[in-house]
Amino acid sequence: MQITEFINQMFSEPMLLISTILTLGVILVNGWTDAPNAIATCVSTRAIGVRNAIIMAAIFNFLGVFVMTKINHSVATTIGNMVNFGDDSQSALIALCAAMSAIVIWATVTWYFGIPTSESHALIAGISGAAVAVQGNFSGINVKEWIKVLYGIVISTLLGFFLGYISSKLTVFFFKNKNRMKTERFFSGAQVASGAAMAFMHGAQDGQKFMAIFLLGGALVNGISTVEIEQVPEIWLMLLVSIIMGLGTSLGGYRIIKSVGMNMVKLKPYQGFSADFAATLCLLPSSLMGIPLSTTHTKTTAIMGVGAAKNLHKVNLNIVKDLVLTWIFTFPGCGLLGFIVAKIFLVLFNGR
């Protein structure tokens, strides 16, 4: 969709304008609650300063969106077909607006408490709850696409932890006889590179998800209930998503960086590199297969695996408990919030 066409549609259809503004709000919140996880370890080990890390994250988020979308945009297709809001375009757009509002509320609350909730899971839960509200039943849920989400949870949890553990053990094994000062310098540089790789994969995963929401809004205006992404989305959309995400990271990312990279487990440069490397190994094949993974979930479990490789007691179990409870509550919590807000919006704006 050309940018001029999208702008014209926004001003001719007020609900599309509102859904666009709310989607930008969700992307901004993603930037300050989710994107910082990509750079948390390289900042916490002081391999790079916060300001430079944020600039790096913004650049590589865009590159991740651009390159991965050119190669394979199946993650965007998965999200675009996750739910069906029905044939009434007005009610469907209202439900989409409600879902975006619910996600912003959920993410803001968890950000306030410094808990790195998954925006991917919140996005999926929010639109699912809104779809149930507008349809009046569960017929709007695409079970086939939801199964991919469940695969993603298992992959990010088990594989993230396992690869973090193995990566840390192998790194220690290969560098155990090396000069400590030289290895410290090497891993400081490697940390920056691995942090860039994580930012790239965050863009590849989350950037595609939010582009799908933009395209879904445009489809709903034209009476199309799902998105069939047959062509690579326009570069203006990739730039918009990346810029807003980077802005969010610069505004509020430090709280999440502190929670994940500093409080959960004290990391040395080689451990930070191991965590980033492990998370990237999880995210790359999943993106190519169209499985929507949570970058927060993957990175956090990788860090836990790295901490366990050194000493299980080094992992702050109170932080881990908070993270696990947040993951457990995100789907029912944000889903219920999406349902309630959608019901309210439908009464207020559509008389239903």
ABEGO torsion letter per residue (X at the ends): XBAAAAAAAAAABAAAAAAAAAAAAAAAAAAAAAAAAAAAAAAAAGABBAAAAAAAAAAAAAAAAAAAAAABAAAAAAAAAABBAEABAAAAAAAAAAAAAAAAAAAAAAAAAGBBBBAAAAAAAAAAAAAAAAAGBAAABBAAAAAAAAAAAAAAAAAAAAAAAAAAAAAAAAAAABBAAAAAAAAAAAAAAAAAAAAAAAAAAAAAAAAAAAAAAAAAAAGBABBBBABBBBAAAAAAAAAAAAAAAAAAAAAAAAAAAAAABBBBAAAAAAAAAAAAAAAAAAAAAGBBBBAAAAAAAAAAAAAAAABAAABBAAAAAAAAAAAAAAAAAAAAAAAAAAAAAAAAAAGX
